Amino acid sequence: MALKTKEAKPAKLHVKTGDTVQVIAGDERGKTGVIKSVNRQTQRVIIEGLNLVTKHNKPSAKNPQGGITKIESPIHVSNVKLVSSANA
């Protein structure tokens, strides 16, 4: 008899989009911001204006100049603490 494999369910997280959180670990420790998006599969959140990384853009037809832009990078959900909920 063959064993059935369970599909991994996305984890239930303690934060959601729109919540105000404080970063408790890493380079951005102590800073607060609003959650822009949540990825339940990887358990990571993107916070507005925090954990900025530099992205080098190659010139293209859409952006003929190219250049360097700053974008928010995801932070693991265990490194953030809920300050206030979006619905409260």
N, CA, C and O atoms as a Maestro MAE file, in Angstrom:
{
 s_m_m2io_version
 :::
 2.0.0
}

f_m_ct {
 s_m_title
 :::
 protein
 m_atom[352] {
  # First column is atom index #
  i_m_mmod_type
  r_m_x_coord
  r_m_y_coord
  r_m_z_coord
  i_m_residue_number
  s_m_chain_name
  s_m_pdb_residue_name
  s_m_pdb_atom_name
  i_m_atomic_number
  :::
  1 25 0.837 -1.182 0.000 1 A "MET " " N  " 7
  2 3 0.000 0.000 0.000 1 A "MET " " CA " 6
  3 2 0.886 1.251 0.000 1 A "MET " " C  " 6
  4 15 1.798 1.368 0.818 1 A "MET " " O  " 8
  5 25 0.620 2.165 -0.901 2 A "ALA " " N  " 7
  6 3 1.427 3.371 -1.036 2 A "ALA " " CA " 6
  7 2 1.025 4.398 0.023 2 A "ALA " " C  " 6
  8 15 -0.149 4.542 0.364 2 A "ALA " " O  " 8
  9 25 2.025 5.097 0.525 3 A "LEU " " N  " 7
  10 3 1.767 6.145 1.515 3 A "LEU " " CA " 6
  11 2 1.381 7.438 0.821 3 A "LEU " " C  " 6
  12 15 1.967 7.808 -0.197 3 A "LEU " " O  " 8
  13 25 0.410 8.108 1.368 4 A "LYS " " N  " 7
  14 3 0.001 9.402 0.830 4 A "LYS " " CA " 6
  15 2 0.889 10.480 1.441 4 A "LYS " " C  " 6
  16 15 1.183 10.452 2.636 4 A "LYS " " O  " 8
  17 25 1.304 11.407 0.628 5 A "THR " " N  " 7
  18 3 2.105 12.518 1.131 5 A "THR " " CA " 6
  19 2 1.211 13.734 1.297 5 A "THR " " C  " 6
  20 15 0.417 14.060 0.415 5 A "THR " " O  " 8
  21 25 1.345 14.389 2.416 6 A "LYS " " N  " 7
  22 3 0.575 15.600 2.668 6 A "LYS " " CA " 6
  23 2 1.246 16.783 1.996 6 A "LYS " " C  " 6
  24 15 2.469 16.920 2.016 6 A "LYS " " O  " 8
  25 25 0.432 17.623 1.407 7 A "GLU " " N  " 7
  26 3 0.976 18.858 0.853 7 A "GLU " " CA " 6
  27 2 1.198 19.831 1.995 7 A "GLU " " C  " 6
  28 15 0.389 19.920 2.919 7 A "GLU " " O  " 8
  29 25 2.295 20.555 1.923 8 A "ALA " " N  " 7
  30 3 2.614 21.516 2.981 8 A "ALA " " CA " 6
  31 2 1.657 22.701 2.900 8 A "ALA " " C  " 6
  32 15 1.574 23.371 1.871 8 A "ALA " " O  " 8
  33 25 0.942 22.952 3.984 9 A "LYS " " N  " 7
  34 3 0.041 24.103 4.052 9 A "LYS " " CA " 6
  35 2 0.852 25.341 4.388 9 A "LYS " " C  " 6
  36 15 1.835 25.252 5.123 9 A "LYS " " O  " 8
  37 25 0.456 26.496 3.862 10 A "PRO " " N  " 7
  38 3 1.146 27.723 4.264 10 A "PRO " " CA " 6
  39 2 0.927 27.976 5.758 10 A "PRO " " C  " 6
  40 15 -0.156 27.732 6.288 10 A "PRO " " O  " 8
  41 25 1.948 28.458 6.411 11 A "ALA " " N  " 7
  42 3 1.890 28.685 7.857 11 A "ALA " " CA " 6
  43 2 0.958 29.838 8.204 11 A "ALA " " C  " 6
  44 15 0.831 30.795 7.440 11 A "ALA " " O  " 8
  45 25 0.307 29.743 9.360 12 A "LYS " " N  " 7
  46 3 -0.515 30.834 9.877 12 A "LYS " " CA " 6
  47 2 0.425 31.775 10.619 12 A "LYS " " C  " 6
  48 15 1.115 31.361 11.551 12 A "LYS " " O  " 8
  49 25 0.452 33.025 10.212 13 A "LEU " " N  " 7
  50 3 1.397 33.997 10.770 13 A "LEU " " CA " 6
  51 2 0.703 34.932 11.752 13 A "LEU " " C  " 6
  52 15 -0.519 35.079 11.724 13 A "LEU " " O  " 8
  53 25 1.494 35.566 12.624 14 A "HIS " " N  " 7
  54 3 0.945 36.469 13.635 14 A "HIS " " CA " 6
  55 2 0.758 37.894 13.120 14 A "HIS " " C  " 6
  56 15 0.320 38.767 13.869 14 A "HIS " " O  " 8
  57 25 1.084 38.138 11.858 15 A "VAL " " N  " 7
  58 3 0.927 39.472 11.255 15 A "VAL " " CA " 6
  59 2 0.246 39.335 9.902 15 A "VAL " " C  " 6
  60 15 0.229 38.258 9.307 15 A "VAL " " O  " 8
  61 25 -0.321 40.451 9.420 16 A "LYS " " N  " 7
  62 3 -0.925 40.460 8.091 16 A "LYS " " CA " 6
  63 2 -0.670 41.812 7.420 16 A "LYS " " C  " 6
  64 15 -0.163 42.743 8.047 16 A "LYS " " O  " 8
  65 25 -1.022 41.903 6.166 17 A "THR " " N  " 7
  66 3 -0.819 43.127 5.395 17 A "THR " " CA " 6
  67 2 -1.540 44.301 6.069 17 A "THR " " C  " 6
  68 15 -2.703 44.186 6.456 17 A "THR " " O  " 8
  69 25 -0.837 45.425 6.203 18 A "GLY " " N  " 7
  70 3 -1.422 46.616 6.818 18 A "GLY " " CA " 6
  71 2 -1.091 46.776 8.284 18 A "GLY " " C  " 6
  72 15 -1.291 47.856 8.839 18 A "GLY " " O  " 8
  73 25 -0.585 45.722 8.938 19 A "ASP " " N  " 7
  74 3 -0.202 45.813 10.354 19 A "ASP " " CA " 6
  75 2 1.051 46.664 10.524 19 A "ASP " " C  " 6
  76 15 1.920 46.679 9.652 19 A "ASP " " O  " 8
  77 25 1.142 47.363 11.636 20 A "THR " " N  " 7
  78 3 2.353 48.091 11.986 20 A "THR " " CA " 6
  79 2 3.210 47.164 12.835 20 A "THR " " C  " 6
  80 15 2.744 46.619 13.836 20 A "THR " " O  " 8
  81 25 4.465 46.988 12.432 21 A "VAL " " N  " 7
  82 3 5.368 46.078 13.133 21 A "VAL " " CA " 6
  83 2 6.682 46.775 13.472 21 A "VAL " " C  " 6
  84 15 7.037 47.799 12.889 21 A "VAL " " O  " 8
  85 25 7.389 46.185 14.435 22 A "GLN " " N  " 7
  86 3 8.717 46.662 14.805 22 A "GLN " " CA " 6
  87 2 9.697 45.541 14.513 22 A "GLN " " C  " 6
  88 15 9.438 44.382 14.839 22 A "GLN " " O  " 8
  89 25 10.840 45.888 13.890 23 A "VAL " " N  " 7
  90 3 11.866 44.897 13.589 23 A "VAL " " CA " 6
  91 2 12.667 44.655 14.858 23 A "VAL " " C  " 6
  92 15 13.126 45.605 15.493 23 A "VAL " " O  " 8
  93 25 12.840 43.377 15.236 24 A "ILE " " N  " 7
  94 3 13.526 43.049 16.491 24 A "ILE " " CA " 6
  95 2 14.880 42.396 16.270 24 A "ILE " " C  " 6
  96 15 15.569 42.071 17.237 24 A "ILE " " O  " 8
  97 25 15.280 42.194 15.013 25 A "ALA " " N  " 7
  98 3 16.585 41.595 14.733 25 A "ALA " " CA " 6
  99 2 17.099 42.082 13.387 25 A "ALA " " C  " 6
  100 15 16.313 42.447 12.512 25 A "ALA " " O  " 8
  101 25 18.402 42.088 13.223 26 A "GLY " " N  " 7
  102 3 19.016 42.473 11.958 26 A "GLY " " CA " 6
  103 2 19.450 43.928 11.925 26 A "GLY " " C  " 6
  104 15 19.436 44.623 12.941 26 A "GLY " " O  " 8
  105 25 19.834 44.373 10.740 27 A "ASP " " N  " 7
  106 3 20.343 45.739 10.558 27 A "ASP " " CA " 6
  107 2 19.290 46.802 10.838 27 A "ASP " " C  " 6
  108 15 19.634 47.914 11.238 27 A "ASP " " O  " 8
  109 25 18.028 46.486 10.638 28 A "GLU " " N  " 7
  110 3 16.935 47.449 10.811 28 A "GLU " " CA " 6
  111 2 16.317 47.377 12.214 28 A "GLU " " C  " 6
  112 15 15.214 47.884 12.420 28 A "GLU " " O  " 8
  113 25 17.001 46.764 13.171 29 A "ARG " " N  " 7
  114 3 16.484 46.563 14.531 29 A "ARG " " CA " 6
  115 2 15.999 47.864 15.146 29 A "ARG " " C  " 6
  116 15 16.687 48.883 15.088 29 A "ARG " " O  " 8
  117 25 14.795 47.823 15.743 30 A "GLY " " N  " 7
  118 3 14.232 48.985 16.429 30 A "GLY " " CA " 6
  119 2 13.344 49.854 15.563 30 A "GLY " " C  " 6
  120 15 12.591 50.669 16.095 30 A "GLY " " O  " 8
  121 25 13.404 49.710 14.253 31 A "LYS " " N  " 7
  122 3 12.602 50.536 13.362 31 A "LYS " " CA " 6
  123 2 11.204 49.944 13.210 31 A "LYS " " C  " 6
  124 15 11.012 48.732 13.312 31 A "LYS " " O  " 8
  125 25 10.222 50.832 12.963 32 A "THR " " N  " 7
  126 3 8.851 50.377 12.771 32 A "THR " " CA " 6
  127 2 8.377 50.740 11.371 32 A "THR " " C  " 6
  128 15 8.875 51.685 10.759 32 A "THR " " O  " 8
  129 25 7.408 49.979 10.870 33 A "GLY " " N  " 7
  130 3 6.856 50.241 9.552 33 A "GLY " " CA " 6
  131 2 5.592 49.440 9.338 33 A "GLY " " C  " 6
  132 15 5.203 48.622 10.173 33 A "GLY " " O  " 8
  133 25 4.957 49.687 8.209 34 A "VAL " " N  " 7
  134 3 3.705 49.021 7.863 34 A "VAL " " CA " 6
  135 2 4.008 47.895 6.864 34 A "VAL " " C  " 6
  136 15 4.786 48.078 5.928 34 A "VAL " " O  " 8
  137 25 3.388 46.742 7.075 35 A "ILE " " N  " 7
  138 3 3.607 45.596 6.189 35 A "ILE " " CA " 6
  139 2 2.929 45.842 4.856 35 A "ILE " " C  " 6
  140 15 1.736 46.137 4.789 35 A "ILE " " O  " 8
  141 25 3.716 45.713 3.795 36 A "LYS " " N  " 7
  142 3 3.245 45.921 2.430 36 A "LYS " " CA " 6
  143 2 2.710 44.614 1.840 36 A "LYS " " C  " 6
  144 15 1.671 44.609 1.180 36 A "LYS " " O  " 8
  145 25 3.422 43.505 2.077 37 A "SER " " N  " 7
  146 3 2.972 42.213 1.579 37 A "SER " " CA " 6
  147 2 3.496 41.089 2.463 37 A "SER " " C  " 6
  148 15 4.494 41.245 3.167 37 A "SER " " O  " 8
  149 25 2.799 39.943 2.413 38 A "VAL " " N  " 7
  150 3 3.138 38.776 3.229 38 A "VAL " " CA " 6
  151 2 3.229 37.563 2.321 38 A "VAL " " C  " 6
  152 15 2.348 37.342 1.491 38 A "VAL " " O  " 8
  153 25 4.297 36.765 2.471 39 A "ASN " " N  " 7
  154 3 4.436 35.503 1.756 39 A "ASN " " CA " 6
  155 2 4.358 34.384 2.781 39 A "ASN " " C  " 6
  156 15 5.308 34.163 3.532 39 A "ASN " " O  " 8
  157 25 3.235 33.677 2.818 40 A "ARG " " N  " 7
  158 3 3.029 32.639 3.828 40 A "ARG " " CA " 6
  159 2 3.851 31.392 3.536 40 A "ARG " " C  " 6
  160 15 4.174 30.646 4.460 40 A "ARG " " O  " 8
  161 25 4.198 31.145 2.272 41 A "GLN " " N  " 7
  162 3 4.993 29.962 1.918 41 A "GLN " " CA " 6
  163 2 6.396 30.061 2.527 41 A "GLN " " C  " 6
  164 15 6.872 29.109 3.145 41 A "GLN " " O  " 8
  165 25 7.053 31.201 2.354 42 A "THR " " N  " 7
  166 3 8.419 31.382 2.843 42 A "THR " " CA " 6
  167 2 8.464 32.057 4.209 42 A "THR " " C  " 6
  168 15 9.544 32.229 4.775 42 A "THR " " O  " 8
  169 25 7.307 32.443 4.748 43 A "GLN " " N  " 7
  170 3 7.178 33.121 6.039 43 A "GLN " " CA " 6
  171 2 7.994 34.414 6.083 43 A "GLN " " C  " 6
  172 15 8.734 34.668 7.033 43 A "GLN " " O  " 8
  173 25 7.842 35.217 5.041 44 A "ARG " " N  " 7
  174 3 8.554 36.488 4.965 44 A "ARG " " CA " 6
  175 2 7.589 37.628 4.702 44 A "ARG " " C  " 6
  176 15 6.546 37.442 4.074 44 A "ARG " " O  " 8
  177 25 7.949 38.826 5.192 45 A "VAL " " N  " 7
  178 3 7.124 40.013 5.002 45 A "VAL " " CA " 6
  179 2 7.967 41.135 4.405 45 A "VAL " " C  " 6
  180 15 9.174 41.213 4.632 45 A "VAL " " O  " 8
  181 25 7.308 42.001 3.639 46 A "ILE " " N  " 7
  182 3 7.969 43.195 3.103 46 A "ILE " " CA " 6
  183 2 7.388 44.384 3.841 46 A "ILE " " C  " 6
  184 15 6.170 44.561 3.880 46 A "ILE " " O  " 8
  185 25 8.255 45.203 4.429 47 A "ILE " " N  " 7
  186 3 7.843 46.360 5.224 47 A "ILE " " CA " 6
  187 2 8.214 47.631 4.464 47 A "ILE " " C  " 6
  188 15 9.334 47.769 3.971 47 A "ILE " " O  " 8
  189 25 7.260 48.557 4.376 48 A "GLU " " N  " 7
  190 3 7.477 49.812 3.642 48 A "GLU " " CA " 6
  191 2 8.672 50.584 4.178 48 A "GLU " " C  " 6
  192 15 8.734 50.905 5.364 48 A "GLU " " O  " 8
  193 25 9.621 50.879 3.293 49 A "GLY " " N  " 7
  194 3 10.748 51.737 3.631 49 A "GLY " " CA " 6
  195 2 11.843 51.095 4.465 49 A "GLY " " C  " 6
  196 15 12.796 51.778 4.839 49 A "GLY " " O  " 8
  197 25 11.742 49.802 4.771 50 A "LEU " " N  " 7
  198 3 12.766 49.129 5.582 50 A "LEU " " CA " 6
  199 2 13.458 48.029 4.787 50 A "LEU " " C  " 6
  200 15 12.902 47.498 3.825 50 A "LEU " " O  " 8
  201 25 14.678 47.695 5.201 51 A "ASN " " N  " 7
  202 3 15.497 46.642 4.592 51 A "ASN " " CA " 6
  203 2 15.702 46.909 3.101 51 A "ASN " " C  " 6
  204 15 15.508 46.022 2.270 51 A "ASN " " O  " 8
  205 25 16.094 48.131 2.775 52 A "LEU " " N  " 7
  206 3 16.299 48.522 1.388 52 A "LEU " " CA " 6
  207 2 17.584 47.919 0.838 52 A "LEU " " C  " 6
  208 15 18.622 47.929 1.500 52 A "LEU " " O  " 8
  209 25 17.502 47.391 -0.388 53 A "VAL " " N  " 7
  210 3 18.671 46.872 -1.089 53 A "VAL " " CA " 6
  211 2 18.804 47.606 -2.409 53 A "VAL " " C  " 6
  212 15 17.818 48.100 -2.955 53 A "VAL " " O  " 8
  213 25 20.026 47.677 -2.922 54 A "THR " " N  " 7
  214 3 20.290 48.375 -4.172 54 A "THR " " CA " 6
  215 2 20.150 47.404 -5.328 54 A "THR " " C  " 6
  216 15 20.732 46.320 -5.310 54 A "THR " " O  " 8
  217 25 19.381 47.792 -6.334 55 A "LYS " " N  " 7
  218 3 19.206 46.963 -7.527 55 A "LYS " " CA " 6
  219 2 19.732 47.731 -8.725 55 A "LYS " " C  " 6
  220 15 19.338 48.873 -8.965 55 A "LYS " " O  " 8
  221 25 20.622 47.102 -9.474 56 A "HIS " " N  " 7
  222 3 21.184 47.717 -10.667 56 A "HIS " " CA " 6
  223 2 20.347 47.296 -11.866 56 A "HIS " " C  " 6
  224 15 20.211 46.107 -12.155 56 A "HIS " " O  " 8
  225 25 19.781 48.297 -12.572 57 A "ASN " " N  " 7
  226 3 18.909 48.011 -13.711 57 A "ASN " " CA " 6
  227 2 19.655 48.244 -15.018 57 A "ASN " " C  " 6
  228 15 20.254 49.297 -15.237 57 A "ASN " " O  " 8
  229 25 19.603 47.233 -15.879 58 A "LYS " " N  " 7
  230 3 20.237 47.304 -17.176 58 A "LYS " " CA " 6
  231 2 19.366 48.153 -18.107 58 A "LYS " " C  " 6
  232 15 18.140 48.069 -18.028 58 A "LYS " " O  " 8
  233 25 19.959 48.964 -18.982 59 A "PRO " " N  " 7
  234 3 19.153 49.740 -19.920 59 A "PRO " " CA " 6
  235 2 18.294 48.827 -20.796 59 A "PRO " " C  " 6
  236 15 18.748 47.771 -21.238 59 A "PRO " " O  " 8
  237 25 17.057 49.241 -21.042 60 A "SER " " N  " 7
  238 3 16.141 48.471 -21.887 60 A "SER " " CA " 6
  239 2 15.282 49.452 -22.678 60 A "SER " " C  " 6
  240 15 15.416 50.667 -22.529 60 A "SER " " O  " 8
  241 25 14.404 48.920 -23.514 61 A "ALA " " N  " 7
  242 3 13.515 49.783 -24.300 61 A "ALA " " CA " 6
  243 2 12.577 50.559 -23.370 61 A "ALA " " C  " 6
  244 15 12.264 51.723 -23.618 61 A "ALA " " O  " 8
  245 25 12.140 49.901 -22.309 62 A "LYS " " N  " 7
  246 3 11.236 50.540 -21.353 62 A "LYS " " CA " 6
  247 2 11.962 51.606 -20.533 62 A "LYS " " C  " 6
  248 15 11.412 52.673 -20.259 62 A "LYS " " O  " 8
  249 25 13.210 51.303 -20.141 63 A "ASN " " N  " 7
  250 3 14.019 52.216 -19.337 63 A "ASN " " CA " 6
  251 2 15.380 52.376 -20.028 63 A "ASN " " C  " 6
  252 15 16.337 51.690 -19.669 63 A "ASN " " O  " 8
  253 25 15.474 53.278 -21.017 64 A "PRO " " N  " 7
  254 3 16.707 53.378 -21.806 64 A "PRO " " CA " 6
  255 2 17.923 53.863 -21.008 64 A "PRO " " C  " 6
  256 15 19.059 53.607 -21.408 64 A "PRO " " O  " 8
  257 25 17.706 54.543 -19.912 65 A "GLN " " N  " 7
  258 3 18.805 55.071 -19.120 65 A "GLN " " CA " 6
  259 2 19.415 54.006 -18.217 65 A "GLN " " C  " 6
  260 15 20.611 54.049 -17.930 65 A "GLN " " O  " 8
  261 25 18.589 53.034 -17.760 66 A "GLY " " N  " 7
  262 3 19.085 52.065 -16.773 66 A "GLY " " CA " 6
  263 2 19.176 52.769 -15.433 66 A "GLY " " C  " 6
  264 15 18.418 53.702 -15.166 66 A "GLY " " O  " 8
  265 25 20.092 52.333 -14.595 67 A "GLY " " N  " 7
  266 3 20.327 53.034 -13.342 67 A "GLY " " CA " 6
  267 2 20.277 52.137 -12.123 67 A "GLY " " C  " 6
  268 15 20.234 50.911 -12.228 67 A "GLY " " O  " 8
  269 25 20.284 52.774 -10.968 68 A "ILE " " N  " 7
  270 3 20.298 52.076 -9.687 68 A "ILE " " CA " 6
  271 2 19.040 52.476 -8.924 68 A "ILE " " C  " 6
  272 15 18.739 53.662 -8.789 68 A "ILE " " O  " 8
  273 25 18.306 51.477 -8.425 69 A "THR " " N  " 7
  274 3 17.105 51.754 -7.644 69 A "THR " " CA " 6
  275 2 17.194 51.046 -6.300 69 A "THR " " C  " 6
  276 15 17.914 50.059 -6.154 69 A "THR " " O  " 8
  277 25 16.464 51.552 -5.332 70 A "LYS " " N  " 7
  278 3 16.389 50.928 -4.006 70 A "LYS " " CA " 6
  279 2 15.032 50.250 -3.892 70 A "LYS " " C  " 6
  280 15 14.000 50.868 -4.153 70 A "LYS " " O  " 8
  281 25 15.032 48.962 -3.497 71 A "ILE " " N  " 7
  282 3 13.783 48.234 -3.301 71 A "ILE " " CA " 6
  283 2 13.793 47.575 -1.930 71 A "ILE " " C  " 6
  284 15 14.853 47.291 -1.372 71 A "ILE " " O  " 8
  285 25 12.588 47.334 -1.388 72 A "GLU " " N  " 7
  286 3 12.474 46.679 -0.085 72 A "GLU " " CA " 6
  287 2 12.691 45.183 -0.255 72 A "GLU " " C  " 6
  288 15 12.161 44.567 -1.180 72 A "GLU " " O  " 8
  289 25 13.471 44.613 0.641 73 A "SER " " N  " 7
  290 3 13.749 43.185 0.633 73 A "SER " " CA " 6
  291 2 12.933 42.528 1.749 73 A "SER " " C  " 6
  292 15 12.668 43.164 2.769 73 A "SER " " O  " 8
  293 25 12.529 41.260 1.571 74 A "PRO " " N  " 7
  294 3 11.730 40.593 2.602 74 A "PRO " " CA " 6
  295 2 12.511 40.335 3.888 74 A "PRO " " C  " 6
  296 15 13.729 40.157 3.866 74 A "PRO " " O  " 8
  297 25 11.788 40.318 5.009 75 A "ILE " " N  " 7
  298 3 12.341 40.010 6.329 75 A "ILE " " CA " 6
  299 2 11.564 38.822 6.872 75 A "ILE " " C  " 6
  300 15 10.346 38.753 6.705 75 A "ILE " " O  " 8
  301 25 12.245 37.890 7.516 76 A "HIS " " N  " 7
  302 3 11.555 36.729 8.076 76 A "HIS " " CA " 6
  303 2 10.607 37.187 9.177 76 A "HIS " " C  " 6
  304 15 10.919 38.095 9.947 76 A "HIS " " O  " 8
  305 25 9.445 36.541 9.237 77 A "VAL " " N  " 7
  306 3 8.387 36.952 10.160 77 A "VAL " " CA " 6
  307 2 8.814 36.815 11.624 77 A "VAL " " C  " 6
  308 15 8.260 37.500 12.484 77 A "VAL " " O  " 8
  309 25 9.781 35.952 11.925 78 A "SER " " N  " 7
  310 3 10.246 35.795 13.302 78 A "SER " " CA " 6
  311 2 11.056 37.005 13.770 78 A "SER " " C  " 6
  312 15 11.307 37.156 14.966 78 A "SER " " O  " 8
  313 25 11.461 37.860 12.842 79 A "ASN " " N  " 7
  314 3 12.257 39.039 13.180 79 A "ASN " " CA " 6
  315 2 11.418 40.302 13.320 79 A "ASN " " C  " 6
  316 15 11.965 41.399 13.431 79 A "ASN " " O  " 8
  317 25 10.094 40.159 13.315 80 A "VAL " " N  " 7
  318 3 9.221 41.313 13.500 80 A "VAL " " CA " 6
  319 2 8.253 41.071 14.651 80 A "VAL " " C  " 6
  320 15 7.860 39.939 14.932 80 A "VAL " " O  " 8
  321 25 7.878 42.173 15.311 81 A "LYS " " N  " 7
  322 3 6.963 42.133 16.454 81 A "LYS " " CA " 6
  323 2 5.785 43.038 16.138 81 A "LYS " " C  " 6
  324 15 5.977 44.164 15.680 81 A "LYS " " O  " 8
  325 25 4.579 42.567 16.373 82 A "LEU " " N  " 7
  326 3 3.363 43.332 16.108 82 A "LEU " " CA " 6
  327 2 3.266 44.513 17.061 82 A "LEU " " C  " 6
  328 15 3.369 44.342 18.276 82 A "LEU " " O  " 8
  329 25 3.065 45.725 16.512 83 A "VAL " " N  " 7
  330 3 2.879 46.931 17.330 83 A "VAL " " CA " 6
  331 2 1.400 47.266 17.385 83 A "VAL " " C  " 6
  332 15 0.837 47.452 18.464 83 A "VAL " " O  " 8
  333 25 0.766 47.343 16.210 84 A "SER " " N  " 7
  334 3 -0.687 47.551 16.185 84 A "SER " " CA " 6
  335 2 -1.256 46.854 14.951 84 A "SER " " C  " 6
  336 15 -0.628 46.815 13.893 84 A "SER " " O  " 8
  337 25 -2.450 46.311 15.110 85 A "SER " " N  " 7
  338 3 -3.099 45.559 14.058 85 A "SER " " CA " 6
  339 2 -3.803 46.499 13.082 85 A "SER " " C  " 6
  340 15 -4.146 47.627 13.435 85 A "SER " " O  " 8
  341 25 -4.014 46.029 11.855 86 A "ALA " " N  " 7
  342 3 -4.657 46.844 10.817 86 A "ALA " " CA " 6
  343 2 -6.134 47.080 11.125 86 A "ALA " " C  " 6
  344 15 -6.672 48.135 10.790 86 A "ALA " " O  " 8
  345 25 -6.794 46.111 11.759 87 A "ASN " " N  " 7
  346 3 -8.230 46.255 12.004 87 A "ASN " " CA " 6
  347 2 -8.549 46.893 13.348 87 A "ASN " " C  " 6
  348 15 -9.722 47.079 13.673 87 A "ASN " " O  " 8
  349 25 -7.542 47.231 14.131 88 A "ALA " " N  " 7
  350 3 -7.799 47.836 15.449 88 A "ALA " " CA " 6
  351 2 -7.590 49.327 15.440 88 A "ALA " " C  " 6
  352 15 -7.766 49.980 16.469 88 A "ALA " " O  " 8
  :::
 }
 m_bond[351] {
  # First column is bond index #
  i_m_from
  i_m_to
  i_m_order
  :::
  1 1 2 1
  2 2 3 1
  3 3 4 2
  4 3 5 1
  5 5 6 1
  6 6 7 1
  7 7 8 2
  8 7 9 1
  9 9 10 1
  10 10 11 1
  11 11 12 2
  12 11 13 1
  13 13 14 1
  14 14 15 1
  15 15 16 2
  16 15 17 1
  17 17 18 1
  18 18 19 1
  19 19 20 2
  20 19 21 1
  21 21 22 1
  22 22 23 1
  23 23 24 2
  24 23 25 1
  25 25 26 1
  26 26 27 1
  27 27 28 2
  28 27 29 1
  29 29 30 1
  30 30 31 1
  31 31 32 2
  32 31 33 1
  33 33 34 1
  34 34 35 1
  35 35 36 2
  36 35 37 1
  37 37 38 1
  38 38 39 1
  39 39 40 2
  40 39 41 1
  41 41 42 1
  42 42 43 1
  43 43 44 2
  44 43 45 1
  45 45 46 1
  46 46 47 1
  47 47 48 2
  48 47 49 1
  49 49 50 1
  50 50 51 1
  51 51 52 2
  52 51 53 1
  53 53 54 1
  54 54 55 1
  55 55 56 2
  56 55 57 1
  57 57 58 1
  58 58 59 1
  59 59 60 2
  60 59 61 1
  61 61 62 1
  62 62 63 1
  63 63 64 2
  64 63 65 1
  65 65 66 1
  66 66 67 1
  67 67 68 2
  68 67 69 1
  69 69 70 1
  70 70 71 1
  71 71 72 2
  72 71 73 1
  73 73 74 1
  74 74 75 1
  75 75 76 2
  76 75 77 1
  77 77 78 1
  78 78 79 1
  79 79 80 2
  80 79 81 1
  81 81 82 1
  82 82 83 1
  83 83 84 2
  84 83 85 1
  85 85 86 1
  86 86 87 1
  87 87 88 2
  88 87 89 1
  89 89 90 1
  90 90 91 1
  91 91 92 2
  92 91 93 1
  93 93 94 1
  94 94 95 1
  95 95 96 2
  96 95 97 1
  97 97 98 1
  98 98 99 1
  99 99 100 2
  100 99 101 1
  101 101 102 1
  102 102 103 1
  103 103 104 2
  104 103 105 1
  105 105 106 1
  106 106 107 1
  107 107 108 2
  108 107 109 1
  109 109 110 1
  110 110 111 1
  111 111 112 2
  112 111 113 1
  113 113 114 1
  114 114 115 1
  115 115 116 2
  116 115 117 1
  117 117 118 1
  118 118 119 1
  119 119 120 2
  120 119 121 1
  121 121 122 1
  122 122 123 1
  123 123 124 2
  124 123 125 1
  125 125 126 1
  126 126 127 1
  127 127 128 2
  128 127 129 1
  129 129 130 1
  130 130 131 1
  131 131 132 2
  132 131 133 1
  133 133 134 1
  134 134 135 1
  135 135 136 2
  136 135 137 1
  137 137 138 1
  138 138 139 1
  139 139 140 2
  140 139 141 1
  141 141 142 1
  142 142 143 1
  143 143 144 2
  144 143 145 1
  145 145 146 1
  146 146 147 1
  147 147 148 2
  148 147 149 1
  149 149 150 1
  150 150 151 1
  151 151 152 2
  152 151 153 1
  153 153 154 1
  154 154 155 1
  155 155 156 2
  156 155 157 1
  157 157 158 1
  158 158 159 1
  159 159 160 2
  160 159 161 1
  161 161 162 1
  162 162 163 1
  163 163 164 2
  164 163 165 1
  165 165 166 1
  166 166 167 1
  167 167 168 2
  168 167 169 1
  169 169 170 1
  170 170 171 1
  171 171 172 2
  172 171 173 1
  173 173 174 1
  174 174 175 1
  175 175 176 2
  176 175 177 1
  177 177 178 1
  178 178 179 1
  179 179 180 2
  180 179 181 1
  181 181 182 1
  182 182 183 1
  183 183 184 2
  184 183 185 1
  185 185 186 1
  186 186 187 1
  187 187 188 2
  188 187 189 1
  189 189 190 1
  190 190 191 1
  191 191 192 2
  192 191 193 1
  193 193 194 1
  194 194 195 1
  195 195 196 2
  196 195 197 1
  197 197 198 1
  198 198 199 1
  199 199 200 2
  200 199 201 1
  201 201 202 1
  202 202 203 1
  203 203 204 2
  204 203 205 1
  205 205 206 1
  206 206 207 1
  207 207 208 2
  208 207 209 1
  209 209 210 1
  210 210 211 1
  211 211 212 2
  212 211 213 1
  213 213 214 1
  214 214 215 1
  215 215 216 2
  216 215 217 1
  217 217 218 1
  218 218 219 1
  219 219 220 2
  220 219 221 1
  221 221 222 1
  222 222 223 1
  223 223 224 2
  224 223 225 1
  225 225 226 1
  226 226 227 1
  227 227 228 2
  228 227 229 1
  229 229 230 1
  230 230 231 1
  231 231 232 2
  232 231 233 1
  233 233 234 1
  234 234 235 1
  235 235 236 2
  236 235 237 1
  237 237 238 1
  238 238 239 1
  239 239 240 2
  240 239 241 1
  241 241 242 1
  242 242 243 1
  243 243 244 2
  244 243 245 1
  245 245 246 1
  246 246 247 1
  247 247 248 2
  248 247 249 1
  249 249 250 1
  250 250 251 1
  251 251 252 2
  252 251 253 1
  253 253 254 1
  254 254 255 1
  255 255 256 2
  256 255 257 1
  257 257 258 1
  258 258 259 1
  259 259 260 2
  260 259 261 1
  261 261 262 1
  262 262 263 1
  263 263 264 2
  264 263 265 1
  265 265 266 1
  266 266 267 1
  267 267 268 2
  268 267 269 1
  269 269 270 1
  270 270 271 1
  271 271 272 2
  272 271 273 1
  273 273 274 1
  274 274 275 1
  275 275 276 2
  276 275 277 1
  277 277 278 1
  278 278 279 1
  279 279 280 2
  280 279 281 1
  281 281 282 1
  282 282 283 1
  283 283 284 2
  284 283 285 1
  285 285 286 1
  286 286 287 1
  287 287 288 2
  288 287 289 1
  289 289 290 1
  290 290 291 1
  291 291 292 2
  292 291 293 1
  293 293 294 1
  294 294 295 1
  295 295 296 2
  296 295 297 1
  297 297 298 1
  298 298 299 1
  299 299 300 2
  300 299 301 1
  301 301 302 1
  302 302 303 1
  303 303 304 2
  304 303 305 1
  305 305 306 1
  306 306 307 1
  307 307 308 2
  308 307 309 1
  309 309 310 1
  310 310 311 1
  311 311 312 2
  312 311 313 1
  313 313 314 1
  314 314 315 1
  315 315 316 2
  316 315 317 1
  317 317 318 1
  318 318 319 1
  319 319 320 2
  320 319 321 1
  321 321 322 1
  322 322 323 1
  323 323 324 2
  324 323 325 1
  325 325 326 1
  326 326 327 1
  327 327 328 2
  328 327 329 1
  329 329 330 1
  330 330 331 1
  331 331 332 2
  332 331 333 1
  333 333 334 1
  334 334 335 1
  335 335 336 2
  336 335 337 1
  337 337 338 1
  338 338 339 1
  339 339 340 2
  340 339 341 1
  341 341 342 1
  342 342 343 1
  343 343 344 2
  344 343 345 1
  345 345 346 1
  346 346 347 1
  347 347 348 2
  348 347 349 1
  349 349 350 1
  350 350 351 1
  351 351 352 2
  :::
 }
}
